[in-house]
Amino acid sequence: MSDAAGTSIHPRLSVQRELGHTAWTCFTAIGLSYLPVWVTLDYVSDLMYAADMTVTLHTGFLDQGILIKDLTRLRKRYLRSKHFMWDLVSLLPTDFLYFAFGFETPLVRINRLVRIPRLNEALDRMETRTSYPNTFRIIKLMIYIFVLIHWNACLYFALSNYIGFGSDQWVYPNITDPMFASMRRQYFYCFWFSAQIFTTVGDTPLPIREDEYLFMIADMLIAVLVFASIVGNVGNVITNLRDRDNVFFPNHELVKAYLRSHHVSKELRQRIDNWYQHLHINKKIMRENEILQQLPLHMRTEIAVSVHLPTLSKVTIFQSCEKSLLEDLVLKLTPQVFSPGEYVCRKGDVGHEMYIIKEGKLAVVADDGVTEFAVLSAGNFFGEISILNIKGNKSGNRRTANIKSIGHSDLFSLSKEDLTDVLSEFPAAKRHLEEKGRQILIKMGMLEERAEVEEVEAEKVETKIERLESSLEVLRTKLARLMVELESSNRKMRARVEQLEMRVAVLHIHLPPGEEGGEGASGREDGVGGEADWEREEAEGEEEGEEENGGKQGDNNDVTKEGDGESTKSTKDLTERVAVGNKFDLKDSDCLKGKESDGEKITEKGDGRPGKGDGAEIEPRNHKHDPSEEGESVDKEYQRRLRRKRRAGFKLKEKKS
Ligand SMILES: Nc1ncnc2c1ncn2[C@@H]1O[C@@H]2COP(=O)(O)O[C@H]2[C@H]1O
């Protein structure tokens, strides 16, 4: 059960109780004559109070935005709240006091009044739910005033009773007088007396005694407040109504004042007045976008869809459209009203929006304003040609015809930007609109078909170029990937060769000295792995290196660097190089080769010892044995062989290829 349900039974109930009780308390005769009625009303009210407690117990509440309906939690919450305390107090069975004081003292039930805040709560809720809040506010105010006057009337009667009926001219006349004896007369007289005070009419008899003066003073003070609140509330209601009108409709008063001050012709003023009249009488709300702006977008869309969808679905082009397109469109529509004979657009004007007809009839007219080419009615649209950039349209962005409102017509306008926005997402609808425009243009002979064909062809060429460019891009990426793969397999190969060479070098080192020397002595022909070949290659390499690189010889470090660089050069670099259109230049690898030969050469030069470069650089036997030197020479030997073999490998590969 929702929260609102809990308080809905209160207003009638409480008003009735309060009126009843004071009447019964002060007008004892009324109370005693209708005792069964009062008692029944009292206990029915008590039942309702109890029912309200049950309802409250089942009323959900929001916890972090989630409606809690769990009974145990609801019960716990209610029992711990202060409402429960007040509800309990209001239902205490004080009626047992009747046995002590008798039925003439219904005041024993005064504890029921602690529920008054619930009455206010209920009224507030009703006010937010009613569709006529201003009327509701006025009625609420009237009820409050009525209750106040009623209570005051009862007090006046009770005071008169206390002073003595008819003891002076201010108090209630003697009730033994038949004229004032009837219960109805008693109540009406007191109510009239009280109403005079609260409405500040003040036409009451003058008080005589002090207690009468005190009563009057208190009443007058309350009356001022009551009067002020009446005036204030009614004023508010009127302002609200005017504000609402000002939001719904353009401010006529302001426009009128403007027209007067600028001495606008009577005929034009008349037309504007008629237009205003039409808006008011037919409740044409012009500023709905402004009004709905205060709501969140999804609610605005829902409202706009429910209000305008029937119109949009009448429009042929939108009939087959997806719901999302209509939802997009509906928020961008601006209502416009045109008077009879008014032009919506004129031929030759620059088009900024298109129109959808909600109601009314419009004519496509010749320049004379009389000859009608076509009549458009609800569900039709127009003004799309000049904003769609139709190819071959001779009039460009200019209106192709005059459109005149025959009677009053209700249109929705849709700006060029909004239409372009929406149509960019829905190409089918765009094609449909363009097709319709093209047909009209052909009929009018305003479509340059050759230009259209040319534009279409130019578009085709453009599309082809775009396609070629994108294929080129794909090819480049593929090439880059291939190059990266090539590099990586190269690297792997080299690593493998290095490993093998390392093994060979280790074998050499561990050979017995005789064999080692033998190898050195036996000459290059017997060298491991065809060293003679390497030497030859080396020599060639040197020559090539000299030819190709000339002055680059100083780059001797590059040999090793290039070798290592293979691994440091990231594949990313390569990809970038290729992607930016640098054709992967084979010269690079040639240079590399060249540098390697340079490097080799420089190493030899650096050695400065003839014969060192021939690859048989084994230390003389009689050299004083130094283990560190031996290690160093082995290292150098190994490096040199490594380089030579690598180069030889390259050359062999090249030769083979
Ligand atoms: N013969 C016609 N029948 C229906 N509509 C037309 C005709 N001629 C022009 N229109 C519409 O009138 C509009 C005038 O502005 P546009 O040229 O932007 O778009 C035009 C069409 O939508």
The ligand as an SDF file (V2000), in Angstrom:
LIG
                    3D

 22 25  0  0  0  0  0  0  0  0999 V2000
    3.0460   21.4860  -56.0110 N   0  0  0  0  0  0  0  0  0  0  0  0
    3.2720   21.2920  -54.7270 C   0  0  0  0  0  0  0  0  0  0  0  0
    2.5410   20.4190  -54.0140 N   0  0  0  0  0  0  0  0  0  0  0  0
    2.7610   20.2470  -52.7150 C   0  0  0  0  0  0  0  0  0  0  0  0
    3.7190   20.8930  -52.0360 N   0  0  0  0  0  0  0  0  0  0  0  0
    4.4810   21.7630  -52.6970 C   0  0  0  0  0  0  0  0  0  0  0  0
    4.3200   21.9990  -54.0670 C   0  0  0  0  0  0  0  0  0  0  0  0
    5.2090   22.9020  -54.4370 N   0  0  0  0  0  0  0  0  0  0  0  0
    5.9340   23.2250  -53.3370 C   0  0  0  0  0  0  0  0  0  0  0  0
    5.4880   22.5340  -52.2930 N   0  0  0  0  0  0  0  0  0  0  0  0
    5.9870   22.6020  -50.8960 C   0  0  0  0  0  0  0  0  0  0  0  0
    6.0640   23.9720  -50.5750 O   0  0  0  0  0  0  0  0  0  0  0  0
    7.2950   24.2000  -49.9500 C   0  0  0  0  0  0  0  0  0  0  0  0
    7.8590   25.5920  -50.0900 C   0  0  0  0  0  0  0  0  0  0  0  0
    9.1020   25.5950  -49.4550 O   0  0  0  0  0  0  0  0  0  0  0  0
   10.2050   24.5390  -49.9240 P   0  0  0  0  0  0  0  0  0  0  0  0
   10.6470   24.8910  -51.2600 O   0  0  0  0  0  0  0  0  0  0  0  0
   11.1920   24.4210  -48.8570 O   0  0  0  0  0  0  0  0  0  0  0  0
    9.3850   23.1670  -49.9800 O   0  0  0  0  0  0  0  0  0  0  0  0
    8.2100   23.2380  -50.6730 C   0  0  0  0  0  0  0  0  0  0  0  0
    7.3660   22.0100  -50.7830 C   0  0  0  0  0  0  0  0  0  0  0  0
    7.4290   21.2800  -49.5960 O   0  0  0  0  0  0  0  0  0  0  0  0
  1  2  1  0
  2  3  1  0
  2  7  2  0
  3  4  2  0
  4  5  1  0
  5  6  2  0
  6  7  1  0
  6 10  1  0
  7  8  1  0
  8  9  2  0
  9 10  1  0
 10 11  1  0
 11 12  1  0
 11 21  1  0
 12 13  1  0
 13 14  1  0
 13 20  1  0
 14 15  1  0
 15 16  1  0
 16 17  2  0
 16 18  1  0
 16 19  1  0
 19 20  1  0
 20 21  1  0
 21 22  1  0
M  END
$$$$
